[in-house]
Amino acid sequence: RSFDANQGQVWDSVSNYEMNHSVKSPTSNYSDVYESMRKEFEQNLEKIAVDENANGVLFFLDKTVLHADIFDSTSVFGHYFPKLLRGVSMEISGKKPSKETLTEAQAKYDLVEFLDGWEMVKKERHPGVGMGSELRAVDERYAGMQLEYNEHKIHSSIFNAKTMKRS
């Protein structure tokens, strides 16, 4: 597997969003679909406050881990949190939640298990876009990247590969 985009898959993904949200984009543009839902997402965003001591987030759908984003700085995380929340809102919109509740204890356990598993995955090192390097990995459980500078983790974005749509 690679990190290269397949334009056909992108169009299929946009088409699925259009169908799920009863929106039509004349150019199959993801941003058109997002714009149609912006007001709803912004209202939900206002209800969620980021903890000033947090430097990362783990998103769940029901009891399933979707993905994690972790930064080396609380201020950088605070800046990106609304964008991350908008993205996951788009991803899960239209999905019906289950009636099962995730307990705090289970969430903490899943967090540790997910991140520990990611640390064990073999990653390939690539030059960073700017400075530093990117460590990338895709396997049956994870798809993610980790930005490092002088062996210091700057940002990790880790997805549960089992929940990602495949064509």
C-alpha positions in Angstrom: 0.0 0.0 0.0 1.1 3.5 -0.5 0.2 7.1 0.5 -0.5 8.1 -3.1 -4.0 9.4 -3.8 -6.2 7.5 -6.3 -8.4 10.1 -7.9 -11.1 7.6 -8.7 -11.3 6.7 -5.0 -11.5 10.3 -4.1 -14.5 10.9 -6.4 -16.1 7.7 -5.1 -15.7 9.0 -1.6 -17.2 12.4 -2.5 -20.1 10.6 -4.3 -20.8 8.6 -1.1 -20.8 11.8 1.0 -23.2 13.4 -1.5 -25.5 10.5 -1.4 -25.5 10.2 2.4 -26.2 13.9 2.9 -28.5 14.5 -0.1 -26.2 17.1 -1.5 -25.0 17.4 -5.1 -21.7 19.0 -6.1 -21.5 19.8 -9.8 -17.7 19.1 -9.7 -17.7 16.3 -7.1 -16.0 18.6 -4.7 -15.7 17.6 -1.1 -15.8 21.2 0.1 -19.3 21.7 -1.5 -20.6 18.8 0.6 -18.9 20.1 3.7 -20.3 23.6 3.1 -23.8 22.2 3.0 -23.3 20.9 6.6 -21.1 23.7 8.0 -23.8 25.3 10.2 -24.6 22.0 11.9 -20.9 21.3 12.5 -20.2 24.8 13.8 -23.1 24.5 16.3 -21.7 21.2 17.5 -18.2 22.6 17.7 -19.4 25.3 20.0 -20.5 22.7 22.5 -17.1 21.1 22.8 -14.3 22.8 24.7 -10.7 21.6 24.4 -8.9 21.0 27.7 -6.1 23.6 27.9 -3.8 20.8 29.2 -4.5 18.4 26.3 -2.1 17.8 23.5 -4.0 15.2 21.6 -7.4 13.5 21.0 -8.7 10.0 20.4 -11.9 9.8 18.4 -14.4 7.0 18.8 -17.5 6.0 16.9 -19.6 4.2 19.5 -17.0 1.9 21.1 -14.7 1.8 18.1 -11.5 3.8 17.9 -11.4 5.9 14.7 -8.2 7.8 15.0 -5.8 9.7 17.2 -3.9 13.0 16.7 -1.2 13.9 19.1 1.0 17.0 19.1 4.1 18.0 21.1 2.4 21.2 22.2 -0.9 22.1 23.9 -1.1 25.4 22.0 -0.6 23.7 18.6 -3.2 21.1 19.5 -5.6 23.8 20.6 -5.2 25.5 17.2 -5.8 22.3 15.2 -8.6 20.8 17.5 -11.5 22.6 15.7 -10.2 21.4 12.3 -9.8 17.8 13.6 -13.3 18.0 15.1 -14.8 19.2 11.8 -13.1 16.5 9.9 -14.3 13.7 12.2 -17.8 15.3 12.2 -17.9 15.0 8.4 -16.7 11.4 8.6 -19.3 10.2 11.1 -22.2 12.4 10.0 -25.1 10.3 8.8 -24.1 7.3 10.8 -26.6 6.1 13.4 -25.0 5.9 16.9 -25.6 2.7 18.9 -27.3 2.7 22.2 -24.2 1.4 23.9 -22.2 3.8 26.0 -18.4 3.9 26.1 -17.2 4.1 29.7 -14.3 6.3 30.7 -12.4 3.2 31.9 -12.9 1.5 28.5 -11.9 4.7 26.6 -8.6 4.9 28.7 -7.9 1.3 28.1 -8.5 1.6 24.4 -6.3 4.7 24.2 -3.3 2.9 25.8 -3.9 -0.2 23.6 -4.2 1.8 20.4 -1.1 3.9 21.1 1.0 1.0 22.4 0.1 -1.0 19.2 1.1 2.0 17.0 4.5 2.2 18.7 5.1 -1.5 17.8 4.3 -1.0 14.1 7.3 -1.0 11.7 7.5 2.5 10.1 9.2 3.7 7.0 11.2 6.9 7.3 10.8 9.6 4.6 12.1 13.1 4.3 9.7 15.7 5.7 8.1 18.3 3.5 10.0 21.0 5.3 12.5 20.0 8.0 12.6 16.7 9.9 11.3 13.4 8.7 8.0 11.5 8.4 7.6 8.0 9.7 4.8 6.3 7.8 3.1 2.9 8.3 0.1 1.0 6.9 -0.8 -2.4 8.0 -4.0 -4.4 8.8 -4.6 -2.3 12.0 -3.0 1.1 11.5 -2.5 3.8 8.8 -0.6 6.7 10.0 2.3 9.1 10.1 4.5 10.6 12.6 6.5 13.9 12.1 9.8 14.0 13.9 12.6 16.6 14.1 15.9 15.5 15.7 14.2 12.3 16.9 11.6 14.4 18.8 7.9 13.6 17.9 6.2 16.7 16.7 2.8 15.3 15.5 1.3 11.8 15.1 -1.8 11.1 13.1 -2.9 7.5 13.5 -6.0 5.9 11.9 -7.7 2.6 12.7 -7.3 0.9 9.4 -10.2 -1.4 10.1 -12.6 1.5 10.1 -11.2 3.1 6.9 -13.3 2.6 3.7 -11.8 0.4 1.1 -12.6 0.2 -2.5 
